[in-house]
Amino acid sequence: MKIFDCTTFYSEHLMMDLRFNILNEYVEKFIVCESTISHSGKKKKLNFDINNYPKFKDKINYVVIDEEPTGIIGFKNGLAEPHEKRSDSLKRINLSYNYMLRAISEASDGDLIILSDNDEIPNLNSKQFKNSKKDIIIFKQLFFYYKLNLFYDLVPWYGSKAAKKKNLLSMSWLRNLKNKEYPFWRIDTLFSNTRYINLEIIKDGGWHFTNLMTAEKLYEKLKNFGHHDEFEISGMTVDDLQKKMDKKEVFFNHFVDKEKYKERWNYNYKLKKIGLEKLPKYLQLNHNQSKLKNWFD
């Protein structure tokens, strides 16, 4: 079984370097998809340069999107509603998924296709993963904020998801799988595209390293990512984000309904500093490198 790792790219150079180094020995091909249009609909320059990763160059399939999906609502002269902006974002995300599907055409039916956000890294060294006989896999991941060792312990993150190519209905189907294992007697799974018996959740499934960037870069990201409509309504500024970073506090509350923007985007839960043993082997061995040491608390 070969493994194809699929993700998108905006400008997360540190995360791509970590991803390649952590997963290289397990992965046949890295599919990296970048668009000239952000999720919010703004034109952007291409930031990924395959020549920056000479060690992994032969494994990288860099895919560029230079078009809009059909059915875009658009800015409407600045009068687009939040739900319309979100709808456009989802269409752009699904377009990137379609491009990924084309990029894995060489994969065989028995090969494993992994879909992750850029900051979600599956643990492919997990014994549970290596011993799994299931065709569909979800990786339960540790959640980190701002630094590589600042742990957000309240939310188990079900990030990277995978399926054998023969079972892969679409990338959007894979991303929307329910984070739950179902027993064999659940007959309703026979009629569902989100609930499956032939699915396993990997308990030590990896790491979600989110928001490892300066406050300015984070502000730019949040203005252009999939939920940019929510962030705009929140009214958060670069200074607000910097204060959260300085205090080592999470700024987003996953437990509040999305309609309550002030509560949802003004959280103050304190992050926990953890030891190196919880991190990928690559980080344990290289945490003192100049390119990495500033990203540890």
C-alpha positions in Angstrom: 0.0 0.0 0.0 1.3 3.4 -1.0 0.4 6.6 0.8 -0.6 9.9 -0.9 -0.7 12.9 1.3 -2.9 15.7 0.1 -3.1 19.2 1.5 -3.5 22.9 0.5 -1.0 25.7 0.8 -1.4 29.5 1.4 1.9 30.7 2.8 2.7 28.3 5.7 6.4 27.6 4.9 7.2 26.3 8.4 4.3 23.9 8.3 5.3 22.5 4.9 8.9 22.0 6.0 7.7 20.1 9.1 5.2 18.1 7.1 7.7 16.9 4.6 10.3 16.0 7.2 7.9 14.2 9.5 6.1 12.2 6.9 8.7 11.6 4.2 9.7 8.1 5.1 6.0 6.9 4.9 4.7 8.9 2.0 4.9 8.0 -1.7 3.6 11.4 -3.0 2.9 14.8 -1.5 0.0 16.6 -3.3 0.3 20.3 -2.6 -2.5 22.4 -4.0 -2.3 26.2 -4.1 -4.7 28.7 -5.7 -4.2 32.2 -7.1 -7.5 33.1 -5.3 -7.9 33.0 -1.5 -11.0 31.5 0.2 -12.3 35.0 0.6 -12.1 35.6 -3.1 -9.0 37.9 -3.2 -6.3 37.5 -5.8 -3.0 36.3 -4.3 0.5 35.5 -5.5 1.7 31.9 -5.5 3.9 31.3 -2.4 5.0 27.7 -2.7 8.4 27.1 -4.3 9.2 23.5 -4.9 12.9 24.4 -5.1 12.9 25.3 -1.4 12.5 21.6 -0.7 15.2 19.9 -2.8 15.2 16.8 -0.5 11.6 16.1 -1.3 11.3 17.5 -4.8 10.8 14.1 -6.5 7.9 13.3 -4.2 6.0 16.6 -4.5 3.2 17.1 -7.0 2.5 20.9 -6.9 -0.9 21.7 -8.3 -1.9 25.3 -9.1 -5.5 26.5 -9.4 -6.0 29.6 -11.5 -9.8 29.7 -11.8 -13.0 30.3 -9.8 -15.5 27.5 -9.3 -18.9 27.8 -10.9 -21.8 29.4 -9.0 -19.7 32.1 -7.2 -21.9 34.8 -5.6 -19.2 37.4 -5.4 -18.7 40.5 -3.3 -21.9 42.2 -4.6 -20.2 45.6 -4.3 -19.4 44.9 -0.6 -22.9 43.9 0.2 -22.5 40.1 0.3 -24.1 38.5 3.4 -21.9 36.4 5.7 -23.7 33.2 4.6 -23.0 34.1 0.9 -19.3 34.7 1.7 -19.2 31.3 3.4 -20.9 29.6 0.5 -18.3 31.0 -1.9 -15.5 29.8 0.4 -16.9 26.3 0.4 -17.1 26.3 -3.3 -13.4 27.3 -3.6 -12.4 24.6 -1.1 -14.3 22.0 -3.1 -12.6 23.1 -6.2 -9.2 22.4 -4.6 -10.5 19.0 -3.7 -11.4 18.3 -7.3 -7.8 19.3 -8.4 -6.4 16.9 -5.8 -8.5 14.0 -7.2 -6.9 14.6 -10.6 -3.4 14.6 -9.0 -3.8 11.2 -7.5 -4.8 9.5 -10.8 -1.6 7.3 -10.6 -2.7 5.8 -7.2 -4.0 2.2 -7.2 -7.3 1.1 -5.7 -5.5 -0.2 -2.6 -3.4 2.9 -2.0 -4.3 5.2 1.0 -5.3 8.8 0.3 -4.9 11.2 3.2 -6.5 14.6 3.3 -5.4 17.2 5.8 -5.4 20.9 6.3 -1.8 22.2 6.1 -1.4 22.3 9.9 -2.7 18.8 10.5 0.0 16.1 10.5 -1.0 12.4 10.9 1.0 10.0 12.9 2.0 7.4 10.4 4.3 5.7 12.9 1.3 4.8 15.1 1.1 1.1 15.9 -2.6 1.3 15.7 -2.4 2.8 12.3 0.1 0.3 11.0 -2.1 -2.6 12.3 -5.4 -1.2 11.0 -7.3 -3.4 8.5 -10.0 -0.7 7.9 -10.4 1.0 4.6 -11.4 4.4 6.1 -9.3 6.1 8.9 -9.6 9.2 11.0 -6.7 10.5 12.9 -7.4 11.9 16.4 -4.7 14.6 16.9 -3.2 16.7 19.8 -4.0 20.3 19.4 -1.3 23.0 19.6 -1.5 26.8 19.5 1.1 29.5 18.6 4.1 27.3 19.6 5.0 23.7 18.9 4.7 22.8 22.6 1.7 24.9 23.7 -1.1 22.3 24.1 -4.8 23.1 24.0 -6.2 20.2 26.1 -9.9 20.8 25.9 -10.5 19.9 22.2 -9.6 16.5 20.7 -8.9 17.3 17.1 -10.1 14.9 14.4 -8.0 16.4 11.6 -6.4 14.2 8.9 -8.8 11.7 7.3 -7.9 8.8 4.9 -9.5 6.2 2.7 -8.4 3.6 0.3 -8.7 4.9 -3.2 -11.3 2.3 -4.0 -13.5 3.7 -1.2 -12.9 7.3 -1.9 -16.2 8.9 -3.1 -14.8 12.4 -3.2 -12.4 14.6 -1.1 -15.4 16.6 0.3 -17.0 13.3 1.4 -13.8 12.3 3.1 -13.5 15.7 4.9 -17.1 15.5 6.1 -16.9 11.9 7.6 -18.4 11.7 11.1 -15.8 11.4 13.8 -17.3 8.2 15.2 -16.9 4.4 14.9 -20.1 2.5 14.4 -20.8 -1.1 15.5 -21.7 -3.8 12.9 -25.4 -3.9 13.9 -26.0 -0.2 13.0 -28.1 -0.9 9.9 -28.4 2.8 9.2 -24.7 2.9 8.1 -25.7 1.0 5.0 -27.7 4.0 3.8 -25.3 6.8 4.9 -22.4 8.6 3.2 -21.1 9.9 6.5 -21.4 6.9 8.9 -19.4 3.7 8.3 -18.7 0.4 10.1 -15.4 -0.1 8.1 -13.8 2.9 9.8 -11.2 3.2 12.6 -10.2 6.2 14.7 -6.4 6.3 15.4 -6.2 7.4 19.0 -2.5 8.6 18.8 -3.3 10.1 15.4 -0.8 13.0 15.2 -0.7 16.7 15.7 -2.6 19.8 14.8 -0.2 22.8 14.9 -2.3 25.8 14.4 -1.5 29.5 14.2 2.3 29.2 14.2 3.0 32.7 12.8 3.3 36.3 13.8 0.1 38.2 14.8 0.3 40.1 11.5 0.5 36.9 9.5 -2.3 35.3 11.6 -4.5 38.3 10.9 -3.9 38.0 7.2 -4.7 34.2 7.4 -7.9 34.8 9.3 -9.1 37.4 6.9 -8.7 35.0 4.0 -9.5 31.5 5.3 -12.7 29.5 5.1 -14.4 31.2 8.0 -13.3 34.7 7.1 -16.9 35.9 7.3 -17.0 35.1 11.0 -13.7 36.6 11.7 -14.7 39.9 10.0 -17.8 40.2 12.2 -15.7 39.4 15.4 -13.9 42.8 15.0 -10.6 41.3 16.2 -7.4 43.3 15.4 -3.7 42.4 15.1 -3.2 43.9 18.6 -6.0 41.6 20.0 -4.2 38.6 18.5 -0.9 39.7 19.8 -2.3 40.0 23.3 -3.7 36.5 23.2 -0.3 35.2 22.0 1.6 37.0 24.8 -0.8 35.6 27.4 -0.7 32.1 25.8 -4.5 32.1 25.5 -6.8 30.5 23.0 -8.8 33.2 21.1 -11.5 31.0 19.6 -14.1 29.1 21.6 -15.2 25.8 19.9 -18.0 25.3 22.5 -20.1 28.5 21.6 -22.7 28.7 18.9 -21.4 30.5 15.8 -24.1 33.2 16.1 -22.4 34.5 19.3 -19.4 36.1 17.6 -18.1 38.1 20.5 -18.1 35.1 22.8 -16.9 32.7 20.1 -13.9 35.0 19.1 -13.0 36.3 22.5 -11.8 33.3 24.5 -9.2 33.3 27.2 -8.4 29.6 27.9 -4.8 29.2 29.0 -2.6 26.8 27.0 -0.5 24.1 28.6 3.2 23.7 28.0 4.1 20.0 27.4 7.3 17.9 27.0 9.1 16.9 23.8 8.0 13.3 24.2 4.5 14.1 23.0 5.8 15.6 19.7 6.9 13.9 16.5 10.3 12.3 16.5 11.7 14.8 14.0 10.9 17.7 16.5 12.4 15.8 19.4 15.6 15.4 17.5 15.8 18.9 15.9 14.1 21.2 18.4 17.4 23.2 18.9 17.8 24.0 15.2 17.8 27.7 14.5 14.7 27.5 12.3 12.7 25.7 15.0 13.9 26.8 18.4 11.9 30.1 18.3 8.8 28.1 17.8 9.1 26.5 21.2 7.9 28.1 24.4 
